Amino acid sequence: MAKSHCLVPLAFFVAFFVQAMSAGTDSNWYDAHATFYGDMKGGDTMQGACGYGNLFKQGYGLETAALSTALFNNGLTCGACFEIKCVNDPQWCKKNAGSIRITATNFCPPNYSKPDGNWCNPPLKHFDLSMKMFTTIAFYKAGIIPVQYRRVQCTKNGGVKFEIRGNPYWLLVLVYNVGNAGDVSSVSIKGSKSNTGWLPMSHNWGQHWVTGTNIVGQALSFKVTTSDGKMLEFDDVAPTNWQFGQTYEANNNFQMC
């Protein structure tokens, strides 16, 4: 079973009070717009630029959104959770609809051929929601609505999950089902042999992290740091006989810290 230890560096602890937005939660509301894609059953929410794959199988379901460039942060915002409400449009905002909570799972790409007509062009902040989420707060015919949003904590069931792909010399790990802040800022990996040590992984795309060191045949441990500076160490998450294409779940998550 994987052991875990929750550590918060002092610099990040101080920064939490200075800039709550970077710490995974924020009481302030910010202006943006929202559209929708797919259909009520999910449409193309089965894949996306964060690399999560089947969003239903991985626990994200329809409570998801694609983010514009201004919010996506080259994929580092993947996994973050947002609260969103429809505002200032009584014709299209549903009365007393309240707010929705979504996880960032995809990217809404800019379209520079339409500089004045694409809501995902920088510097605009935009959420492309699943149809189910959009129609929870607004009427279908609206098409696009003004919204306000804020970062909130992610609540996840079970432990952090690690999907291993690639090959012995290009080991690619997808980190998902991350609680609390939700978005991962750094990952390190360690094999069970004493001479391996902790190896910083490089951000590849979405929430994929990669190392070029061959550690096949070793039990794998991970250090994961989220955007609020909290770090969990997961020991021996994957056994010595781990296989490419498999997912391994830790016995702990950030929301338990």
C-alpha positions as a Markdown table, in Angstrom:
| # | Residue | x | y | z |
|---|---|---|---|---|
| 1 | Met | 0.0 | 0.0 | 0.0 |
| 2 | Ala | 1.2 | 3.5 | -0.7 |
| 3 | Lys | 2.2 | 5.7 | 2.2 |
| 4 | Ser | 1.7 | 9.5 | 1.9 |
| 5 | His | 2.9 | 12.5 | 3.7 |
| 6 | Cys | 1.4 | 16.0 | 3.3 |
| 7 | Leu | 3.9 | 18.8 | 3.3 |
| 8 | Val | 3.4 | 22.5 | 2.8 |
| 9 | Pro | 6.5 | 24.6 | 2.1 |
| 10 | Leu | 6.6 | 27.8 | 4.2 |
| 11 | Ala | 6.8 | 30.0 | 1.2 |
| 12 | Phe | 3.6 | 28.6 | -0.2 |
| 13 | Phe | 1.9 | 28.8 | 3.2 |
| 14 | Val | 2.6 | 32.5 | 3.3 |
| 15 | Ala | 1.5 | 32.9 | -0.4 |
| 16 | Phe | -1.8 | 31.3 | 0.4 |
| 17 | Phe | -2.9 | 34.4 | 2.2 |
| 18 | Val | -1.3 | 36.7 | -0.3 |
| 19 | Gln | -2.8 | 35.2 | -3.4 |
| 20 | Ala | -5.6 | 32.7 | -2.8 |
| 21 | Met | -6.2 | 32.2 | -6.5 |
| 22 | Ser | -3.0 | 30.2 | -6.8 |
| 23 | Ala | -3.9 | 28.1 | -3.8 |
| 24 | Gly | -6.8 | 26.3 | -5.3 |
| 25 | Thr | -9.6 | 28.3 | -3.8 |
| 26 | Asp | -10.7 | 31.9 | -4.1 |
| 27 | Ser | -13.7 | 33.7 | -2.5 |
| 28 | Asn | -13.7 | 36.4 | -5.2 |
| 29 | Trp | -15.8 | 36.1 | -8.4 |
| 30 | Tyr | -14.4 | 36.9 | -11.8 |
| 31 | Asp | -16.1 | 37.7 | -15.1 |
| 32 | Ala | -16.1 | 35.4 | -18.1 |
| 33 | His | -18.4 | 33.9 | -20.7 |
| 34 | Ala | -19.6 | 30.4 | -21.4 |
| 35 | Thr | -20.8 | 28.3 | -24.3 |
| 36 | Phe | -21.5 | 24.5 | -24.6 |
| 37 | Tyr | -20.4 | 21.6 | -26.7 |
| 38 | Gly | -21.5 | 18.0 | -27.2 |
| 39 | Asp | -25.0 | 16.8 | -26.3 |
| 40 | Met | -26.8 | 15.9 | -23.1 |
| 41 | Lys | -25.1 | 12.5 | -23.1 |
| 42 | Gly | -21.6 | 13.9 | -23.3 |
| 43 | Gly | -20.7 | 14.2 | -26.9 |
| 44 | Asp | -17.0 | 14.6 | -27.3 |
| 45 | Thr | -16.3 | 14.8 | -23.6 |
| 46 | Met | -14.8 | 11.4 | -23.9 |
| 47 | Gln | -11.4 | 12.9 | -24.7 |
| 48 | Gly | -9.5 | 16.1 | -24.5 |
| 49 | Ala | -6.4 | 18.2 | -24.2 |
| 50 | Cys | -5.8 | 17.3 | -20.6 |
| 51 | Gly | -5.3 | 13.6 | -21.5 |
| 52 | Tyr | -7.9 | 12.2 | -19.2 |
| 53 | Gly | -9.5 | 9.9 | -21.9 |
| 54 | Asn | -12.9 | 8.5 | -20.9 |
| 55 | Leu | -14.2 | 11.1 | -18.5 |
| 56 | Phe | -17.0 | 8.9 | -17.3 |
| 57 | Lys | -14.7 | 6.0 | -16.5 |
| 58 | Gln | -12.3 | 8.3 | -14.7 |
| 59 | Gly | -14.9 | 9.9 | -12.5 |
| 60 | Tyr | -15.3 | 13.3 | -14.1 |
| 61 | Gly | -18.5 | 12.7 | -16.0 |
| 62 | Leu | -20.3 | 15.7 | -17.5 |
| 63 | Glu | -19.3 | 18.1 | -14.8 |
| 64 | Thr | -16.5 | 19.4 | -17.0 |
| 65 | Ala | -15.4 | 22.3 | -19.2 |
| 66 | Ala | -12.8 | 23.2 | -21.8 |
| 67 | Leu | -10.9 | 26.4 | -20.9 |
| 68 | Ser | -9.7 | 29.2 | -23.1 |
| 69 | Thr | -6.0 | 30.0 | -23.4 |
| 70 | Ala | -6.2 | 32.6 | -20.7 |
| 71 | Leu | -7.3 | 30.0 | -18.2 |
| 72 | Phe | -5.7 | 26.8 | -19.5 |
| 73 | Asn | -2.1 | 27.7 | -18.6 |
| 74 | Asn | -0.6 | 25.2 | -21.1 |
| 75 | Gly | -2.5 | 22.4 | -19.5 |
| 76 | Leu | -1.3 | 23.0 | -15.9 |
| 77 | Thr | -4.9 | 24.1 | -14.9 |
| 78 | Cys | -6.1 | 20.6 | -15.9 |
| 79 | Gly | -7.9 | 19.1 | -12.9 |
| 80 | Ala | -8.7 | 22.4 | -11.3 |
| 81 | Cys | -12.3 | 22.9 | -10.1 |
| 82 | Phe | -14.5 | 26.0 | -10.7 |
| 83 | Glu | -17.8 | 27.3 | -9.5 |
| 84 | Ile | -19.7 | 29.1 | -12.2 |
| 85 | Lys | -23.0 | 31.1 | -12.3 |
| 86 | Cys | -24.9 | 32.8 | -15.1 |
| 87 | Val | -25.2 | 36.5 | -14.4 |
| 88 | Asn | -26.5 | 39.8 | -15.9 |
| 89 | Asp | -28.7 | 38.2 | -18.6 |
| 90 | Pro | -32.3 | 37.8 | -17.3 |
| 91 | Gln | -33.5 | 36.7 | -20.7 |
| 92 | Trp | -31.2 | 33.6 | -20.8 |
| 93 | Cys | -30.1 | 32.9 | -17.2 |
| 94 | Lys | -32.4 | 30.5 | -15.5 |
| 95 | Lys | -34.0 | 32.1 | -12.4 |
| 96 | Asn | -32.8 | 30.7 | -9.1 |
| 97 | Ala | -30.5 | 28.3 | -10.9 |
| 98 | Gly | -27.7 | 28.8 | -8.5 |
| 99 | Ser | -24.3 | 27.7 | -9.6 |
| 100 | Ile | -22.5 | 24.7 | -11.0 |
| 101 | Arg | -19.2 | 23.1 | -10.2 |
| 102 | Ile | -16.9 | 21.7 | -13.0 |
| 103 | Thr | -13.5 | 20.3 | -13.4 |
| 104 | Ala | -11.2 | 21.6 | -16.2 |
| 105 | Thr | -10.6 | 18.7 | -18.6 |
| 106 | Asn | -10.1 | 20.2 | -22.0 |
| 107 | Phe | -8.8 | 23.2 | -24.0 |
| 108 | Cys | -10.9 | 25.6 | -26.1 |
| 109 | Pro | -8.5 | 26.6 | -28.9 |
| 110 | Pro | -8.3 | 30.1 | -30.2 |
| 111 | Asn | -9.4 | 30.9 | -33.8 |
| 112 | Tyr | -7.3 | 33.7 | -35.0 |
| 113 | Ser | -9.1 | 33.8 | -38.4 |
| 114 | Lys | -12.0 | 35.3 | -36.4 |
| 115 | Pro | -10.3 | 37.8 | -34.0 |
| 116 | Asp | -13.5 | 39.4 | -33.1 |
| 117 | Gly | -15.8 | 36.4 | -33.1 |
| 118 | Asn | -14.1 | 33.6 | -31.2 |
| 119 | Trp | -14.6 | 33.6 | -27.4 |
| 120 | Cys | -11.6 | 31.4 | -26.7 |
| 121 | Asn | -9.1 | 33.9 | -28.2 |
| 122 | Pro | -6.7 | 35.5 | -25.7 |
| 123 | Pro | -7.1 | 37.4 | -23.5 |
| 124 | Leu | -10.7 | 36.3 | -23.0 |
| 125 | Lys | -11.6 | 34.1 | -20.1 |
| 126 | His | -14.1 | 31.5 | -21.4 |
| 127 | Phe | -15.6 | 28.1 | -20.4 |
| 128 | Asp | -16.9 | 25.7 | -23.0 |
| 129 | Leu | -19.2 | 23.6 | -20.8 |
| 130 | Ser | -20.9 | 20.3 | -21.5 |
| 131 | Met | -24.5 | 20.8 | -22.6 |
| 132 | Lys | -25.8 | 19.4 | -19.3 |
| 133 | Met | -23.9 | 21.9 | -17.2 |
| 134 | Phe | -24.7 | 24.8 | -19.5 |
| 135 | Thr | -28.5 | 24.1 | -19.4 |
| 136 | Thr | -28.4 | 23.8 | -15.7 |
| 137 | Ile | -27.8 | 27.6 | -15.4 |
| 138 | Ala | -29.1 | 28.9 | -18.7 |
| 139 | Phe | -31.5 | 28.2 | -21.5 |
| 140 | Tyr | -30.2 | 26.2 | -24.5 |
| 141 | Lys | -31.1 | 28.9 | -27.1 |
| 142 | Ala | -28.8 | 31.4 | -25.4 |
| 143 | Gly | -25.8 | 29.9 | -27.1 |
| 144 | Ile | -23.4 | 32.1 | -25.1 |
| 145 | Ile | -23.9 | 33.7 | -21.7 |
| 146 | Pro | -22.0 | 36.0 | -19.3 |
| 147 | Val | -20.9 | 34.2 | -16.2 |
| 148 | Gln | -18.9 | 34.7 | -13.1 |
| 149 | Tyr | -16.5 | 32.1 | -11.8 |
| 150 | Arg | -14.2 | 31.3 | -8.9 |
| 151 | Arg | -11.8 | 28.5 | -8.0 |
| 152 | Val | -13.1 | 26.0 | -5.5 |
| 153 | Gln | -11.7 | 22.8 | -3.9 |
| 154 | Cys | -12.1 | 19.5 | -5.7 |
| 155 | Thr | -13.7 | 16.7 | -3.9 |
| 156 | Lys | -12.7 | 13.3 | -5.2 |
| 157 | Asn | -13.4 | 9.7 | -4.2 |
| 158 | Gly | -10.5 | 7.4 | -3.6 |
| 159 | Gly | -6.8 | 8.1 | -4.0 |
| 160 | Val | -4.7 | 9.9 | -6.6 |
| 161 | Lys | -4.4 | 7.8 | -9.7 |
| 162 | Phe | -1.3 | 7.2 | -12.0 |
| 163 | Glu | -1.8 | 5.9 | -15.5 |
| 164 | Ile | 1.5 | 4.7 | -17.0 |
| 165 | Arg | 2.2 | 4.7 | -20.7 |
| 166 | Gly | 5.2 | 5.0 | -23.1 |
| 167 | Asn | 8.2 | 2.8 | -23.2 |
| 168 | Pro | 11.2 | 2.0 | -20.9 |
| 169 | Tyr | 13.1 | 5.1 | -22.1 |
| 170 | Trp | 10.1 | 7.5 | -22.3 |
| 171 | Leu | 7.8 | 6.8 | -19.3 |
| 172 | Leu | 4.7 | 8.9 | -19.5 |
| 173 | Val | 2.5 | 9.2 | -16.4 |
| 174 | Leu | -1.0 | 10.7 | -16.3 |
| 175 | Val | -1.9 | 12.0 | -12.8 |
| 176 | Tyr | -5.6 | 12.4 | -12.2 |
| 177 | Asn | -8.4 | 12.2 | -9.6 |
| 178 | Val | -6.5 | 14.8 | -7.6 |
| 179 | Gly | -8.4 | 16.3 | -4.7 |
| 180 | Asn | -8.3 | 19.8 | -3.1 |
| 181 | Ala | -6.5 | 22.2 | -5.5 |
| 182 | Gly | -6.9 | 19.6 | -8.3 |
| 183 | Asp | -4.2 | 20.9 | -10.6 |
| 184 | Val | -0.7 | 19.5 | -10.5 |
| 185 | Ser | 2.4 | 21.8 | -10.7 |
| 186 | Ser | 5.2 | 19.2 | -10.4 |
| 187 | Val | 5.8 | 15.5 | -10.2 |
| 188 | Ser | 8.9 | 13.4 | -9.2 |
| 189 | Ile | 9.3 | 9.7 | -9.5 |
| 190 | Lys | 11.5 | 7.1 | -7.7 |
| 191 | Gly | 12.2 | 3.5 | -8.3 |
| 192 | Ser | 12.7 | 1.0 | -5.5 |
| 193 | Lys | 16.4 | 0.5 | -6.0 |
| 194 | Ser | 18.4 | 2.5 | -3.6 |
| 195 | Asn | 20.6 | 4.2 | -6.2 |
| 196 | Thr | 17.7 | 5.6 | -8.2 |
| 197 | Gly | 16.7 | 8.6 | -6.0 |
| 198 | Trp | 13.9 | 11.1 | -6.8 |
| 199 | Leu | 13.8 | 12.1 | -10.4 |
| 200 | Pro | 12.0 | 15.3 | -11.4 |
| 201 | Met | 9.5 | 14.6 | -14.2 |
| 202 | Ser | 9.0 | 17.1 | -17.1 |
| 203 | His | 5.6 | 18.4 | -17.9 |
| 204 | Asn | 4.7 | 16.9 | -21.3 |
| 205 | Trp | 1.1 | 17.9 | -22.1 |
| 206 | Gly | -2.2 | 18.2 | -20.2 |
| 207 | Gln | -1.5 | 16.4 | -16.9 |
| 208 | His | 1.0 | 14.0 | -18.5 |
| 209 | Trp | 4.5 | 13.9 | -16.9 |
| 210 | Val | 7.5 | 12.2 | -18.4 |
| 211 | Thr | 10.9 | 10.8 | -17.5 |
| 212 | Gly | 13.6 | 9.4 | -19.8 |
| 213 | Thr | 15.2 | 7.2 | -17.1 |
| 214 | Asn | 14.6 | 3.4 | -17.4 |
| 215 | Ile | 13.1 | 2.2 | -14.1 |
| 216 | Val | 11.2 | -0.8 | -15.4 |
| 217 | Gly | 11.1 | -3.7 | -12.9 |
| 218 | Gln | 11.2 | -1.4 | -9.9 |
| 219 | Ala | 8.3 | -0.4 | -7.6 |
| 220 | Leu | 7.4 | 3.2 | -8.4 |
| 221 | Ser | 6.8 | 6.0 | -5.9 |
| 222 | Phe | 5.7 | 9.5 | -6.7 |
| 223 | Lys | 5.9 | 13.0 | -5.2 |
| 224 | Val | 3.1 | 15.2 | -6.4 |
| 225 | Thr | 2.8 | 19.0 | -5.7 |
| 226 | Thr | -0.4 | 20.9 | -6.5 |
| 227 | Ser | -0.7 | 24.6 | -7.3 |
| 228 | Asp | -1.2 | 25.5 | -3.7 |
| 229 | Gly | 2.2 | 24.2 | -2.8 |
| 230 | Lys | 1.0 | 21.1 | -1.0 |
| 231 | Met | 3.0 | 17.9 | -1.6 |
| 232 | Leu | 2.0 | 14.3 | -1.1 |
| 233 | Glu | 4.5 | 11.5 | -1.3 |
| 234 | Phe | 3.1 | 8.2 | -2.5 |
| 235 | Asp | 5.4 | 5.3 | -1.8 |
| 236 | Asp | 5.3 | 2.1 | -3.9 |
| 237 | Val | 2.1 | 3.0 | -5.7 |
| 238 | Ala | 3.0 | 0.7 | -8.6 |
| 239 | Pro | 4.5 | -2.8 | -7.8 |
| 240 | Thr | 7.7 | -4.1 | -9.3 |
| 241 | Asn | 5.6 | -5.9 | -12.0 |
| 242 | Trp | 3.7 | -2.8 | -13.1 |
| 243 | Gln | 2.8 | -2.7 | -16.8 |
| 244 | Phe | 2.4 | 0.0 | -19.4 |
| 245 | Gly | -1.2 | 0.9 | -20.1 |
| 246 | Gln | -2.2 | 0.2 | -16.5 |
| 247 | Thr | -3.5 | 2.6 | -13.8 |
| 248 | Tyr | -2.4 | 2.4 | -10.2 |
| 249 | Glu | -4.3 | 4.1 | -7.3 |
| 250 | Ala | -2.7 | 5.5 | -4.1 |
| 251 | Asn | -4.4 | 5.1 | -0.8 |
| 252 | Asn | -4.6 | 8.8 | -0.1 |
| 253 | Asn | -5.6 | 12.1 | -1.6 |
| 254 | Phe | -5.0 | 15.8 | -1.0 |
| 255 | Gln | -8.4 | 16.4 | 0.3 |
| 256 | Met | -7.5 | 14.3 | 3.4 |
| 257 | Cys | -4.7 | 16.6 | 4.4 |
